[in-house]
Amino acid sequence: MKLNFRFAMLLLACFALLSGCAKMPEPEDAVVEKSQPKIAHDAGKALVYFFRPGHLYFGLGATYFVKEDGREIGVLDYNTFFIHKTTPGKHTYSISTESTVTTDIFVKAGQTYYVKCGYRVGFLVGRPSMRPGTVSEFTKSKPDLKYIRLTTKNEKEAMKAKEATETNAKKSKKVKTQEKTKTTN
């Protein structure tokens, strides 16, 4: 009986890991900028600030994509924010880890909106949280926040090439060290 229970729990854990987790950002998916770019309202557009203030180190290593109507528009990490220009109307924003949370916002041209994101305790991975925020919440968090943005295709390729070069250099150094050790023995 004990064996069946353990097997069932193992099977359940594997299922949760394989089916419940969303695609998580890789390091080359985002860039943290040294300063916030100047972003002004475009005619006929609204601005939406997405921010994720830090909270007692919970969710410190977890990063997630933010989607608007199913399309990736940004990424949030611990103590980061980004600004998104969008068209007027109703939009559904979502973030996912082992679960998905959404919030609907009806935006008007020329207006600014805030969405506060965070993390809660989850089963295997932290669960994201998302809700409409306020300008005062953002202003209070702003000194600790860094501006983050999605990388361009060229930046992503350059990051991958640099990583491959560094990996090859480490392998080459390791081989040379091993060869030197063999010749001295």
Secondary structure, 3 states (H helix, E strand, C coil): CHHHHHHHHHHHHHHHHHHCCCCCCCHHHEEECCCCCCCCCCCCCEEEEEEECCCCCCCCCCCEEEEECCEEEEEECCCEEEEEEECCEEEEEEEECCCEEEEEEEECCCCEEEEEEEEECCCCCCEEEEEECCHHHHHHHHHHCEEEEECCHHHHHHHHHHHHHHHHHHHHHHHHHHHHHHHHC
